[in-house]
Amino acid sequence: MTERTGRGNAASVNAPAEISASPLARYRELVDDWDAFAAALCRPLPGCVWANPARIGVEDLAALLVEQGVSVQPVPGLPRALAVPASFRTGQQWWYCIGLAHAQEVVSQLPATLMDLEPGQRVLDMCAAPGGKTAQIAFALDNRGTLVANDISFMRIKALQGNLDRLGVVNVTTTCSDAANWPTASGQFDRILVDAPCSSEGTLRRNVSLLQRLDPANSERLGPRQRALLRKAVQRCRPGGRILYSTCTFAPEENELVVADILAEFPDDLRLIQVSVPGFRTRPGITEWCGRTLPPELALCHRFWPHHNDSGGFFIAVLEKRADLPAEPEPRRATGSEDGNDDWLAGLDAKYGFADGYWDRYRVNRQTRRGLHLMAADHVPPAVPKAEGSGLFFHRTNAKPPKPTTAGALLLGRDAARFRLELTEDQRDAYMRRETFAPTDEQKGLNEVGQVIVSYRGHVLGVAIFHRSGVIESQFPRRWSGCAPGPRQALDTAIPD
Ligand SMILES: C[S@@+](CC[C@H](N)C(=O)[O-])C[C@H]1O[C@@H](n2cnc3c(N)ncnc32)[C@H](O)[C@@H]1O
């Protein structure tokens, strides 16, 4: 039997005997210490957050948490990450809602660190939603250049876009398609992540009901799709480029067997490469399973067992495409209207006092009738497949008066020279609850009424209206607000304003 405590991640399988009686027992021979493995699966999974490199240092984030009475631990091998208690409700914290941090399981953070990412690379994230790894990749590219994040699920793409907007990512184009049919005309990529759909056995510690649904037949069923995705990644990878294949499952049918079959399909063009995973204890990929012997290089894959790092289960293979193959020509780029936006930017400059040349680091275009999107200046969306969106929706021009979106304010607000309002702690909480609240005497003395960018301790919170009547009205979007009244929508399914 399983039990939910209803607090954060703090739910767990009750007894190791349940693990031993489940389909996971077929991995007995693969695990070095079955009792420790089963016991680990019965403990709630510790939480983890990483500090947004564009917004806060990890020491300052740790200080915010400690001030709240939360115990935090550094995570060896992940310098921007902090482990937090399993019961901590990360998504409801004010600093989370304004994109100072992102919650992501520790092993889930590893793929982006093993892709050898550098600014200037063209990167494809084939199965990207809800986007934790996409955001990590975006920042590893310094929030510049071109990252294409695809997912087959439209709803999950919306969740991904919500996360990217909250975190202030401007170098991503999102697409919604079956990545197994990813078009050749999209060109080649220096790095491709295939974080494949899988049976998710490794997520049992945070998804206890999964125990009742475990079925090895799922792994057999998923194999063809995983092979199709990895095959397409090989085809779309630039010569000399790198592909990272990952799953959160223990099943060899979804891990080593998939990788072995794709290596066999491209015997001269593809090889597994050795990568080290500092700070983590890993086991080599297996080379024997159910009577099948795999090539010895499969041992270069990494298996992450829950009892070794107090984590979920995970699998990673890093592949490299031969460098001396002929490269394809650069793809056609998407055309989009970038004209006619200068007046809107001039309006923002006039009100908020952005420095001369401020917009040069961005491309601004109109993707919807509602307003303007902001992309990194060197972001080049491919012409195909059709983009769901590129960059960040930052300025609502169909409002009277036009106003920055919350994502826009979070991204640009600290560079505004005027119409800034620093809030007290109580005002901050009222603002995050979307309330109207009274200004302090000092704030009343300011002459900046109307639309203002509000902050707390210098961290921009969003947009408010300072009414002449003497009240401040929060414009924080309901769906972004962890503290908002009414049924709360999980942040990773939030759709931005
Ligand atoms: C393991 S999850 C990805 C998690 C994501 N990389 C992250 O870090 O947040 C797998 C994703 O693959 C998507 N997916 C499933 N089949 C797909 C396909 N054929 N093409 C593209 N995406 C697919 C699912 O919708 C799901 O969002």
The ligand as a Gaussian input file, in Angstrom:
#p B3LYP/6-31G(d) Opt

LIG

0 1
 C       10.721000      12.780000     -20.191000
 S        9.602000      13.913000     -20.813000
 C       10.649000      15.277000     -21.185000
 C       11.049000      16.103000     -19.993000
 C       11.788000      17.355000     -20.393000
 N       12.949000      17.073000     -21.189000
 C       12.186000      18.205000     -19.202000
 O       13.337000      18.198000     -18.811000
 O       11.322000      18.893000     -18.677000
 C        9.272000      13.286000     -22.400000
 C        8.485000      14.217000     -23.291000
 O        8.447000      13.642000     -24.597000
 C        7.271000      14.070000     -25.222000
 N        7.091000      13.196000     -26.404000
 C        6.568000      11.960000     -26.451000
 N        6.633000      11.487000     -27.709000
 C        7.214000      12.439000     -28.468000
 C        7.524000      12.561000     -29.854000
 N        7.279000      11.578000     -30.707000
 N        8.083000      13.715000     -30.290000
 C        8.326000      14.728000     -29.420000
 N        8.036000      14.666000     -28.108000
 C        7.496000      13.544000     -27.633000
 C        6.241000      13.973000     -24.122000
 O        5.126000      14.797000     -24.390000
 C        7.042000      14.438000     -22.898000
 O        6.831000      15.807000     -22.671000

